Structures are given as structure tokens and as C-alpha cells.
Amino acid sequence: MNKLYLIKPEVYLKEFSDDTVLQYDAMKFTVALQGVLNREIPLIYLLWQESDYFWLEYMSGEGKILNGRETIEISTFDEFLDTFSDEIRRCGIALWDSDVPATMNVASTACGVEDVLPIRYTDDNNGIACRVINKTGAEVKLDLHGKFTGCGIIDGTNRKSTGSAKCDAYIWALETYLDRTNPYLLFYNLDAASWAEDRLYYPDLGNAFVYNHDYAISKRAFIFDVSSYDDELPCDDKTQPLGTDLATMKEILLRQYKRTDGKKMITICGFNPWQQKYTDFGGKGKHGGVDAEWRFTEILSAYNCIKDADAYGYCGLANASVFTHYPLKEKYKNPAPKPEVEYDPNKTYILFYVGDYDAAAWTCRFIPKWYKDEALGKNPLMWCFNQNLSDRIPQAFDFIYENYTDNDYFEAGDSGAGYNNPYLLYPPRIHSDLPSGADAYVEHNKYYFNKFDNHCIGFVINGVYPTTENQMHDIAKFADWGVGYNGYGQPTKVVDGTVFMPHTADICAESSSVEKAVADALAFIDKSPANKRFHIFRTILTSPSHHDKILTELKKARPEANFELLDPYNFFRLAKYAVENNLTY
């Protein structure tokens, strides 16, 4: 097969421009077939956002995976149905139920296992289901409409209902499909709940995770969306017994854990959907968005899971079912450390933690953008691209090692090769009471740190819990140079030769002004112990130019501090020297 079929959603969905439900249903169906057909070879590619054009051009270059492909644009949904009618008939259809939005995720899980293509059930002759059936002759092979009621025995199982149609759907999927899904991958994605209370409405397909499901389906992932709280009823299921969502989540995680015998880390792609559910945003709960993030991270960590954390704002990621075919090199080489800097007690040393790149969706979108920045390479920057993202966007990692500069250092972001809370790996494990997951965590990280020549972690996150010395001993087994962590105000330590230094502060995102970033940095410096000479500042989705301006203005604002921005190797080497010689650090 030497053809690559291209779809531009703004053209492809034009006929549905007045109906967000039809847009959602048409694209969800399209992405599902993309995931099925791309499983063996890249065949369908969506040109949804600017970065999709960038990556298509890069992967079509000389010697790259898509070089020489004949490209054919598909402009309408009917043209798509005509082009792939044979494949659609072979797959058949899984009808899901708007009254139980979780069934969309269940149908997508079924698609990964059995290739049945998910479509919303409707008796409207103008709906996508009727259109697909009439156009292709595809048969309904799975009908979830009306299947889950939250009463009696869960249909097709011997299990008593949870009291929730939503959770019954996931329990049925567990019993029916889990053993045939990927044991090392889960998807935690917003279900098909409407974005409006008074009607079906889907204004933002990217942040509804519609584009993300091609990868989930191609990799046969189990997909779910339930609340991680048991102290309030979830806004999307107010009649369930209190705690049913959390109990369902824990069953999913525990059963997946048992499939690995606790010996491997499990990746969860996705993020708590705070923009629609389970938080105080829009008055839909009592917990804040960050609290919800940390709560979910605690729970997944307790079951040996890590996040590929596609968070709202930039959570949409198309074409990962294509990207995953991109071949990585056996090993990569980080830029060499700069010549050793001599410790100067009159200087204030800075390290920028350049984040947050703990999500494939964010990382895939911003790598091309920052590559074009005029200040790239002007200053030493520690880019913290979590290495586990290379499973889903390998081409992005190949690109940075090929094309960024010798002043750009690539290290791990949130907690290593995958965002979790290491504290929750150690017994007694809150939320799970399972045996220690530390060995699985260490081995998982050793693989990625070795492959990508990493020696540092920019930010170990434990949420409300401490980063303890037993964690440090284990982390030092793979991060052998330096580690930043969220223990604000704690002392810097050297453990097994690795420096562990708390961050000084988060200072900005790209949207923040330089003036505010500088003011925040200085305010936190002034709160630090007297004569503290080492500071890690965290930035989020911030360009090289913005970093350069912050550094320039910091130096202007306080010349007596003698600020010097270092690469991570010199920074942690000098910090280690200072600690071991009882100097100011």
C-alpha cells in the first residue's frame, strides 16, 4: 500500500457545520476506522491543526517513514464511506447510547478488540448511523442502546448492578473485553456527555478527545471516564450510590495491575476532565481542578500507573496511530555538558525547568512551534520531555535530537518517564494496599533514561505527600545527576551521588508577562533562606524567547545577585559541590 489518505476536518465536516452532534459522530466514526486501519500500516492521516502539517512534512522527508507516499485527499464524509466501504462492512457497527454517554467509551474499547466501529444510536434517518448503514451495507454487530439501566443484573454477566448505568457499562466492558485489551495501556478520556445541560452539544472536538481515540483503538486500550472522588456524587450521575464511580475506577486499575503481576508500569493516556466534570469549574463539584489532578494521580500511582497527561486546553492529539509506526533509533545522545564552571559564592545560579511536557498532545504541538523560535539555542535550557511519550509520538523525539541545538538539554519531566506520585509506590499504599511498586518504577525508568541519555528529572511531584529519602535512593538509580522536586522550602540533599533540590517557584507560562515572571521570581528568592545561591524556576509552555527576556530582566532588576543561567549538568554539579562543602546552596 503506497497511498496515504488525507482528511482536513474543516473541509470534511463542512456539511455538518450547523450541527455539532453530527460533527462529533462523523469524526468519531472516522477516527475509529483510522485506528483500525492504521494498526498495521499508516493509511489515514488527519490535517487538523498546524502541527499535523509539520509532522507530515517531517515524516515524508528523505529516508523517513512516509517518504514517497502518494497522498489522496478525502473531502467529504460520503467520499470516505465510498473509499472504505469494504473495510466498514468487514468491521461492522457498534451502536452506543446517548442516554448513557459512557457507552461511547465502551464501544471504542470494543472497536479496539473486535474492530466494530462506534456510532451513536438514533432513529433519525439523517443521523450518521443510518447514513453509514445505507451507504455501505454495514451490519450492527454490537448494540449498547438500552443495555444498561443501573438495575438488576448487568446484562450479559452474572454481576449485580452497581446502581449506576454508567458504571454498569464499564463493568460489562471489563467482563467482556479487558482480557483482550492491551495490559500496559489505559485511556482515561471524557465520554460522550453533552457540553450543554439543555441539549446535545459538542463545540470543541479537540478538547472532547475525539481525535485521540485512533491511538487507543489501534493499541487496543481499555477506555473509561469515572470520578476519582467518593465524598460527593459525580455531576453526570447524581443517582448512583455514593462512591460507585471510584469503586469502578479502582476495579479497572486493580484488574489491569493483576494482568502485569505488578511487575510493569501501566500508562494511562488522558487527564481528569475538569472542564466538564468532577470539579468546581462551572459549579459541577466541590473540588478544585488542581486538587482533582492530584487526586487522580494519587490513585493511579497506587496501582503502578503513570500518566501521559493530555490536559484540557491542548488535550487533542490526532494521528498517533500513524506516529507510533515511526522507528526510533536504538539510542540517542544528549548534548555534551558545557565546560565545567568554577563555583563562585558571589553568583546566584539559575536552572529553568522548561515544562510541562508530560503529555503527548502538548508536546507534539509545541515542539514544532519552539523550533521556529528565534532565541532557540541562545541560552542553556533543560527541556523536560517525559520519555514515555516516545511510545505515542516517537517522531517528535527523533526530531528534537536531530534538530534542536547544543544548548538544549533533554531530561525527564514530572516524576521521570511518566507522571505519577512516587510516594504512592511504597507500602502502606494509600488507595490500594498493594505490595511496593518501586522496583517496577525503577526498571521502567532505567530503560528510557538509557535510551535517551537522560540523567536528571526536572520535577518529581508527590502532590500533598513528601519526597522521602527512600524514594530518593530509588530515583538515584536512574537519575544519577540531579533532581528537582516539589518540596518547596526543604533542604537540598545529595543521596547516592544525586542532588535533590526543591524548586524555588513556578514563575510563568507563555501567556504571562515578563514583568510578572520577574516579580514572582524575585519574591520567591526573597522568601528563600538568606544567601541561597541555587534556584530552579518552573515555566509552562514557554518559548525560548520568553525565557531569554526573563533572564535579561532578572539581571537588570537585581544586578547585585549576579544571576547566571546554567545547563543542568553544571547546575547540579555546583550544587553538589556546595552541599558537600557546607557552602550556601
C-alpha positions in Angstrom: 0.0 0.0 0.0 1.7 3.2 -1.2 -1.3 5.5 -0.6 -1.9 7.9 2.3 -5.4 9.3 2.6 -5.5 12.9 4.0 -8.5 14.4 5.7 -8.9 18.1 6.6 -11.6 18.3 9.2 -12.5 21.9 8.4 -13.4 20.8 4.9 -14.5 17.3 5.7 -17.1 18.4 8.3 -18.3 21.5 6.4 -21.6 19.9 5.5 -22.3 19.4 9.2 -21.3 22.9 10.2 -24.8 23.7 11.8 -24.9 20.5 13.9 -22.2 19.7 16.5 -23.7 16.3 17.1 -23.3 15.2 13.5 -19.7 16.7 13.5 -18.9 14.7 16.7 -20.5 11.5 15.3 -18.9 11.7 11.9 -15.4 12.4 13.2 -15.7 9.8 16.0 -16.6 7.2 13.4 -13.8 8.4 11.1 -11.1 8.3 13.8 -12.2 4.9 14.9 -11.7 3.5 11.4 -8.4 5.3 11.2 -7.3 3.5 14.4 -8.3 0.1 13.0 -6.8 0.6 9.5 -3.6 2.3 10.8 -2.9 -0.6 13.2 -0.7 -2.4 10.6 0.4 0.4 8.3 -0.1 4.2 8.2 -3.1 4.7 5.8 -5.2 7.6 7.1 -3.8 11.0 8.3 -5.8 14.0 9.6 -4.6 17.5 8.9 -6.4 19.0 11.9 -4.0 21.6 13.3 -0.8 23.3 12.3 1.5 20.7 13.9 -0.2 17.9 11.9 1.1 19.6 8.7 4.5 19.9 10.3 4.8 16.3 11.2 3.5 15.1 7.9 6.2 17.0 6.1 8.9 15.8 8.5 7.9 12.1 8.2 7.7 12.5 4.5 11.3 13.6 4.2 14.2 11.6 2.7 14.6 8.3 4.5 11.5 8.8 6.7 8.6 6.5 7.1 6.1 8.3 4.8 8.6 9.2 2.1 7.3 8.5 -1.4 3.7 8.0 -0.4 1.0 9.1 -2.9 -1.4 11.4 -1.0 -5.1 11.4 -1.7 -7.4 13.9 -0.1 -10.8 12.8 1.0 -13.1 15.9 1.2 -16.5 14.6 2.3 -17.9 12.0 4.7 -19.7 10.3 1.8 -16.4 10.1 -0.1 -14.8 8.5 3.0 -17.7 5.9 3.1 -17.2 5.1 -0.6 -13.4 4.8 -0.3 -13.5 2.4 2.7 -16.9 0.7 2.2 -15.4 -2.8 2.1 -13.5 -2.2 5.3 -16.5 -0.7 7.0 -18.6 -3.7 6.1 -16.0 -6.1 7.4 -15.8 -4.2 10.7 -19.5 -3.7 11.3 -21.0 -1.2 13.7 -21.3 -0.8 17.5 -24.2 1.4 18.5 -23.8 3.4 21.6 -26.4 5.1 23.7 -26.7 8.9 24.2 -28.6 8.3 27.4 -25.6 6.5 28.9 -22.6 8.5 27.4 -20.1 6.0 28.9 -21.2 3.6 26.2 -19.3 5.7 23.7 -16.1 4.7 25.5 -17.3 1.1 25.8 -18.0 1.0 22.1 -14.5 2.4 21.4 -13.0 -0.3 23.6 -14.9 -2.9 21.7 -13.6 -1.3 18.5 -10.0 -1.9 19.7 -10.8 -5.5 20.4 -13.2 -6.5 17.7 -12.9 -3.7 15.1 -16.6 -2.8 15.4 -17.0 0.9 14.6 -18.7 3.1 17.2 -21.8 5.2 16.2 -24.4 6.9 18.3 -27.8 5.1 18.2 -30.5 7.3 16.7 -33.8 6.7 15.0 -33.2 9.9 12.9 -32.8 9.0 9.3 -30.4 11.9 8.9 -28.1 10.5 11.6 -24.7 9.1 11.0 -25.8 5.5 11.8 -28.4 5.4 9.1 -26.1 7.1 6.7 -23.3 4.6 7.2 -25.6 1.6 7.1 -27.4 2.7 4.0 -24.3 3.8 2.2 -22.1 0.8 3.0 -24.4 -2.0 3.9 -22.6 -2.5 7.2 -24.3 -4.6 9.9 -24.8 -3.8 13.5 -22.7 -6.3 15.4 -23.0 -4.7 18.9 -26.0 -2.8 20.2 -25.5 -1.0 23.5 -28.7 1.1 23.2 -30.9 0.4 26.3 -28.5 -2.2 27.5 -27.6 -0.6 30.8 -30.2 0.6 33.3 -28.5 0.6 36.7 -30.9 -2.1 38.0 -30.9 -5.9 38.4 -28.2 -8.0 36.9 -25.8 -6.4 34.4 -26.8 -7.7 31.0 -24.5 -10.5 29.8 -22.9 -11.0 33.1 -23.7 -12.7 36.5 -22.9 -9.5 38.3 -25.4 -7.4 40.3 -25.9 -3.8 39.0 -23.7 -1.2 40.7 -26.8 1.1 40.8 -25.4 3.2 38.0 -26.0 2.7 34.3 -22.7 4.5 33.7 -20.6 2.2 35.9 -22.6 -0.9 34.8 -21.4 -0.2 31.2 -17.7 -0.2 32.4 -18.2 -3.3 34.5 -19.7 -5.0 31.4 -16.7 -3.9 29.3 -14.4 -5.2 32.0 -16.0 -8.6 31.9 -16.3 -8.7 28.1 -13.1 -7.2 26.8 -10.4 -6.5 29.4 -8.5 -9.7 28.9 -8.2 -8.9 25.2 -7.1 -5.3 25.7 -3.5 -4.0 26.0 -2.3 -4.9 29.5 0.1 -1.9 29.6 -2.2 0.8 28.3 -5.4 2.5 29.5 -7.2 5.6 28.3 -8.9 8.0 30.7 -10.9 10.2 28.3 -14.1 12.3 28.5 -17.1 10.3 27.5 -19.8 11.5 25.1 -21.6 13.6 27.7 -23.0 16.8 26.2 -21.3 20.1 26.9 -24.7 21.7 27.5 -27.4 20.8 30.0 -30.4 21.5 27.9 -29.4 19.8 24.6 -26.8 17.7 22.9 -23.8 19.9 22.1 -20.2 19.4 21.3 -18.5 22.7 20.4 -14.8 21.5 20.7 -13.9 18.1 19.2 -10.2 18.5 20.2 -10.9 19.0 23.9 -13.6 16.3 23.7 -10.8 13.8 23.0 -12.4 12.8 19.7 -9.1 12.9 17.8 -7.2 10.9 20.4 -9.1 7.7 20.1 -7.3 6.5 16.9 -4.3 5.5 19.1 -6.5 3.9 21.8 -8.2 1.8 19.2 -5.0 0.9 17.3 -3.3 -0.2 20.5 -6.5 -1.9 21.9 -6.7 0.1 25.1 -9.4 0.0 27.7 -11.1 3.4 27.8 -13.0 4.8 30.8 -14.2 8.1 32.5 -15.3 8.0 36.1 -14.7 10.3 39.1 -11.9 9.7 41.5 -13.9 11.0 44.5 -16.1 9.2 46.9 -17.1 12.2 49.0 -19.7 13.6 46.5 -21.9 12.3 43.7 -20.5 12.9 40.2 -22.2 15.6 38.3 -23.0 13.3 35.4 -24.6 10.5 37.6 -26.4 12.0 40.6 -28.5 8.9 41.4 -25.7 6.4 41.8 -24.8 5.1 45.3 -22.1 7.4 46.7 -18.6 6.2 45.8 -19.6 4.0 42.9 -17.5 5.8 40.4 -14.4 5.5 42.5 -15.0 1.8 43.2 -15.3 1.2 39.5 -12.1 3.1 38.8 -10.3 1.0 41.4 -11.6 -2.2 40.0 -10.4 -1.2 36.5 -6.9 -0.3 37.8 -6.6 -3.4 40.1 -7.6 -5.8 37.4 -5.1 -4.2 35.0 -2.5 -4.3 37.7 -3.1 -8.1 38.2 -2.5 -8.7 34.4 1.0 -7.4 34.8 1.5 -9.2 38.2 2.7 -5.8 39.5 5.9 -6.1 37.5 5.4 -3.4 35.0 4.2 0.2 34.9 1.0 0.9 33.1 0.4 4.0 31.0 -2.8 5.9 31.3 -3.3 8.4 28.4 -5.6 11.3 29.5 -6.4 13.6 32.3 -9.3 14.3 34.7 -11.9 16.2 32.5 -12.1 19.2 34.9 -13.6 21.4 32.2 -16.7 19.3 32.2 -16.8 17.0 35.3 -15.8 16.3 38.8 -14.5 19.8 39.8 -15.9 23.1 41.0 -15.5 24.5 37.5 -18.9 25.6 36.4 -20.3 24.6 39.8 -20.2 20.9 38.9 -18.4 19.8 42.1 -16.7 21.0 45.2 -13.1 20.1 44.4 -10.6 22.4 42.6 -9.0 21.5 39.2 -5.5 21.0 40.7 -6.9 19.0 43.6 -8.7 16.7 41.1 -5.5 16.3 39.1 -3.6 15.4 42.2 -6.3 13.0 43.5 -6.4 11.1 40.2 -2.6 10.9 40.1 -2.5 9.5 43.7 -5.0 6.8 42.8 -3.3 5.7 39.6 0.1 5.7 41.2 -1.2 3.3 43.9 -1.8 0.8 41.1 1.6 1.1 39.3 0.3 3.5 36.7 1.8 6.6 35.1 0.1 9.3 33.1 0.5 10.6 29.6 -1.4 13.6 30.8 -3.4 15.1 27.9 -4.9 18.0 29.8 -7.7 20.4 28.8 -6.7 23.3 26.5 -4.4 21.3 24.3 -5.6 17.7 25.0 -6.5 16.9 21.4 -3.9 14.7 19.6 -4.6 13.4 16.1 -2.6 10.8 14.2 -0.8 9.0 17.0 -1.8 5.7 15.2 0.5 6.9 12.4 3.2 8.4 14.7 3.6 5.1 16.6 4.9 3.4 13.5 7.9 5.8 13.3 11.1 3.9 14.1 13.3 5.3 16.9 17.0 4.8 16.9 18.4 2.3 19.4 20.0 5.0 21.5 20.2 8.9 21.5 22.9 11.2 22.7 22.1 14.3 24.7 24.2 17.5 24.1 27.5 17.4 25.9 27.8 19.4 29.2 29.4 22.8 28.8 32.9 23.2 30.2 32.9 23.0 33.9 32.1 26.2 35.7 34.0 27.1 38.8 31.9 27.7 41.9 31.6 31.5 42.7 30.0 32.3 46.1 29.0 35.7 44.8 26.8 34.4 42.0 23.2 33.2 42.0 22.8 30.2 39.8 19.5 29.5 37.9 18.1 26.4 36.2 15.0 26.7 34.1 12.7 23.7 34.3 11.2 24.0 30.8 7.8 22.2 31.0 5.2 20.9 31.2 5.8 18.2 28.6 4.2 15.3 30.4 1.5 14.9 27.7 2.0 13.7 24.2 -0.7 16.2 23.0 1.0 19.2 24.4 4.5 18.1 23.4 3.6 17.2 19.8 2.0 20.6 19.4 4.7 22.8 20.9 8.0 21.1 19.7 7.5 22.5 16.1 6.5 25.9 17.5 9.5 26.4 19.7 11.9 25.0 17.0 11.0 28.1 14.9 11.7 30.5 17.8 14.5 33.0 17.1 16.0 32.5 20.6 16.3 28.7 20.4 19.9 27.9 21.4 20.7 31.3 22.8 20.6 30.1 26.4 21.1 26.7 28.0 17.6 25.2 28.6 16.6 22.0 30.3 13.7 20.7 28.2 11.7 18.2 30.3 10.0 15.9 27.8 8.8 12.9 29.6 10.4 10.0 27.8 7.4 7.6 27.9 5.7 9.9 25.4 8.1 8.4 22.8 5.7 5.4 22.7 3.0 7.6 21.3 4.9 10.4 19.5 8.3 8.8 18.6 8.8 11.1 15.6 8.9 14.1 18.0 11.8 12.7 20.0 13.7 11.8 16.8 13.2 15.4 15.7 14.5 17.2 18.8 17.6 15.1 19.0 18.2 15.8 15.3 17.3 19.5 15.1 17.4 21.3 18.4 20.8 22.9 19.4 23.7 22.0 21.6 22.3 24.4 24.2 19.1 22.4 24.5 19.3 19.6 27.1 16.6 16.9 27.2 15.7 15.5 30.6 12.7 13.9 32.3 9.7 16.0 33.5 7.1 15.0 36.0 8.5 12.2 38.2 10.5 10.6 35.4 9.4 8.6 32.4 5.7 9.1 33.2 3.8 11.4 35.5 3.0 9.8 38.9 3.4 10.3 42.6 6.4 8.1 43.7 5.2 8.3 47.3 2.2 6.1 46.4 4.5 3.3 45.2 5.6 2.4 48.8 3.7 0.4 51.4 1.4 1.0 53.1 0.0 2.2 49.8 -2.9 4.6 50.2 -5.8 3.7 48.0 -4.6 0.2 47.1 -2.6 -1.5 49.9 -0.7 -3.4 47.2 3.0 -4.5 47.5 5.7 -2.0 46.7 5.8 -0.8 43.1 9.2 0.7 43.4 11.1 -2.0 41.5 8.7 -1.7 38.5 9.1 2.1 38.6 12.9 1.9 38.7 13.2 -0.6 35.8 10.7 1.3 33.7 12.8 4.5 34.1 16.1 2.8 33.6 15.0 1.7 30.1 14.0 5.2 29.0 16.9 7.1 30.7 19.4 4.8 29.0 17.7 5.1 25.6 17.6 8.9 25.6 20.8 9.5 27.6 19.0 11.3 30.4 20.5 11.9 33.8 18.1 14.3 35.5 14.5 14.7 36.5 13.3 18.3 36.4 10.3 17.8 38.7 9.3 15.0 41.0 5.7 15.5 42.0 4.2 14.0 45.1 1.2 16.2 45.4 0.4 16.7 49.1 2.9 14.0 50.1 6.6 14.3 50.8 9.5 13.2 48.6 11.2 10.9 51.2 14.7 9.6 51.4 13.7 6.0 50.4 12.2 7.5 47.2 15.5 9.4 46.6 17.6 6.2 46.9 15.5 4.6 44.2 15.3 7.6 41.9 19.1 7.9 42.1 19.3 4.5 40.5 18.4 6.1 37.1 18.6 9.9 37.6 22.2 9.9 38.5 23.0 13.6 38.3 20.2 15.8 39.6 16.6 16.0 40.6 14.2 18.9 41.2 11.1 18.3 43.2 8.1 20.0 44.7 9.3 20.1 48.3 9.3 23.9 48.4 11.4 25.2 51.3 13.1 21.8 52.0 16.9 21.5 52.1 18.9 20.3 49.2 20.4 16.9 49.7 22.9 14.6 48.0 21.7 11.0 48.0 23.8 8.3 46.4 25.6 10.9 44.4 22.5 12.6 43.1 21.5 16.1 44.0 17.8 16.5 45.2 16.8 20.2 45.2 13.3 21.6 45.8 12.1 24.1 43.2 12.1 27.7 44.2 8.9 28.6 42.3 6.7 28.4 39.3 7.1 31.7 37.6 5.2 31.8 34.3 3.5 30.4 31.2 4.0 31.9 27.8 0.8 33.9 28.3 2.2 35.6 31.4 4.1 38.9 31.1 7.8 39.0 31.6 7.4 41.6 34.3 5.2 39.3 36.4 7.5 36.4 35.9 10.5 38.5 37.1 8.5 39.9 40.1 7.4 36.4 41.1 10.9 35.0 40.8 12.3 37.8 43.0 9.5 37.5 45.5 10.3 33.8 46.0 14.0 34.4 46.1 13.4 37.0 48.9 11.4 34.3 50.8 14.2 31.8 50.5 16.9 31.3 53.2 19.5 34.1 53.3 22.3 33.7 50.8 20.6 30.8 48.9 22.6 30.6 45.6 20.7 28.0 43.6 17.2 28.3 42.2 15.1 26.1 40.0 12.3 28.0 38.3 9.5 26.2 36.6 7.9 27.5 33.4 5.0 26.0 31.5 4.7 26.0 27.7 7.1 28.9 27.5 9.2 29.9 24.5 13.0 30.3 24.3 12.4 34.0 23.6 10.3 34.4 26.7 13.0 32.7 28.8 15.6 35.0 27.3 13.6 38.1 28.2 13.0 36.8 31.8 16.7 36.2 32.3 17.6 39.6 30.9 15.1 41.5 33.1 16.1 39.5 36.2 19.7 40.6 35.7 18.6 44.2 35.2 16.3 44.2 38.2 18.9 42.8 40.6 22.5 43.2 39.3 24.0 42.5 42.7 22.7 39.0 42.6 25.0 38.1 39.7 22.4 35.7 38.1 23.9 33.0 35.9 21.8 30.5 33.9 23.4 27.1 33.7 22.9 23.9 31.9 21.6 21.1 34.2 24.9 19.3 34.5 26.9 22.4 35.7 24.0 23.5 37.8 23.7 20.2 39.7 27.5 19.7 39.8 28.0 23.1 41.5 25.0 22.4 43.8 26.6 19.1 44.9 29.9 20.9 45.5 28.1 23.5 47.6 26.3 20.9 49.7 29.3 18.7 50.3 31.4 21.7 51.3 28.8 23.3 53.5 28.6 26.4 51.3 25.5 28.4 50.5 23.1 26.5 48.3 
